[in-house]
Amino acid sequence: MTQQLTFNLMPTRPVWTVSELTARIRDLLAKNFTDISVQGEISNCHEAQSGHIYFTLKDDRAQVRCVFFKQQRRGIKFRPEDGLQVTVRGSISVYEQRGEYQIYVENLEPVGRGALQLAFEQLKKRLEAEGLFDAARKKPLPLLPSRIGLITSPKGAAVRDVVRILRRRFQNVHLILYPVRVQGEGAAEEIVKALKFFNQKKLGDVLILARGGGSMEDLWAFNEELVARAIAASGISIISGVGHETDFTIADFVADVRASTPSAAAELVVQTRREFDKHIAELRETLAGLIRYRLLELSRRVHEFSARPGFRRPLDLLRQQRQRADEMTSRLALGLRARLDQSRKRFNAAHLRIVSFDFRVKIAAFRLRLEKRAAEFGVRMERLLRRKRDRLEKLFLQLQERSPLRVLERGYAIATDANGTVLRDAAQVGLGDSVALQLHRGRLMTEVKKRESS
């Protein structure tokens, strides 16, 4: 009894399900690790079709899974990739279906260098691998463009510098300004829209993409991938004049020509009047030198030809050629005259034959011949018919002489049975059979009453 009482007073241990235990651990982690920062190396990084990024954050002794949702990535310029040292900030929770704890990342920063610098290097490496920086695809600038497109902010110093330099170099140049924002949210989209506008309308011979200096954050619109691809797709040559001389953007690498500043871009796009005139003078001098050299060369060749034996006696050669031409002319005239005489003789002979040919005489002769032949043919046909007729009569007489009817005239008869078979033997019929007798005149039907064999 005492033992039983002691057993009932022992405390009972709770039994949890796996779901309850996992939920309890989740609540503890979510409560105590709401805003933490963890540093490590990214591995097994991959992006799902939904846009969420899954990776593992590790050091030399441990690792933890991380999830970077698409909504949190909007402010991140670089791309997470394997081998990258980063500091993640977020909260810890449990993925209950696998019973694993993981960090839900809210922010991501690279270790040792800025996020923008890393994003710049990643995009530069990727576009360079695609060939967007190759010199072979860059278009040359026109020598003297008549219309220049300028894409920049209308309120910045860049537009004033460009206009001032263009006016000083060529006052009659046509400048088309497309105002855009050059920094901040939406600036990259406006730049892309401006590039497409000039290409679709074909308004400019060359485009200047300009902006004054600033920090990397200020110049970031020119490091966006969509701007780089719009520059590469442009059919119009583009000069990139962004920032100061030491500033480099992705647009500088993709553009056909990179200028260190907006002012340098304006100087590159059009030469000064003095430089242009100087270039024309140089070309004129070069052309004149080539012409002089060509004349000297031709003069030398003329002197060489004049020294040859053939050119020492040009008058004799000319006289010989004239005499030869006269001989050829005489021979040609004689040949033509002989040919003409021959043709005339042939014509006269043909004319005489035609004149002597009388169609009426020929027709009369043909008619006489035809009548003669017809008479001869009639006589021959008459003789032939007479011979055929005599032969027919002779054969008819022979047939009559040999005909059995002549025998019947002498009193004989031809006996046949009922089937018309000629009877030659009495044994061919029996008593009572009908027998037909063919006489010279008429026919008798008899019945056999008696039969005697000879």
PECOR-V823198 format. One line per field, one symbol per residue. burial: b if it has 9 or more other ideal C-beta (glycine too) atoms within 8 Angstrom, else e. A space follows every 10 residues. Layout:
# PECOR-V823198
burial->???
This chain:
# PECOR-V823198
burial->eeeeeeeeee eeeeeeeeee bbbbbbeebb eeeeebebeb bbbebeeeee ebbbbbbbee eebbbbbbbe ebbeebebeb eeebbbbbbb bbbbbbeeee bbbbbebbeb eeeebbbbbb ebbbeebbee ebeeeeebee beeebebbbb bbbeebebbe bbbebbeebb eebebbebeb bbbeeebbeb bbbbbbbbbe eeebbbbbbb beebebeebb bbbbebbbbb bbebebbbbb bbbeeebebb bbbbbbbebe bbbbbbbbbb eeeeebeebe eeeeeeeeee eeeeeeeeee eeeeeeeeee beeeeebeee eeeeeeeeee eeeeeeeeee eeeeeeeeee eeeeeeeeee ebeeeeeeee eeeeeeeeee eeeeeeeeee eeeeeeeeee eeeeebebee eebbbbbeee eebeebeebe eebbbbbbbe eeeeeeebee beee
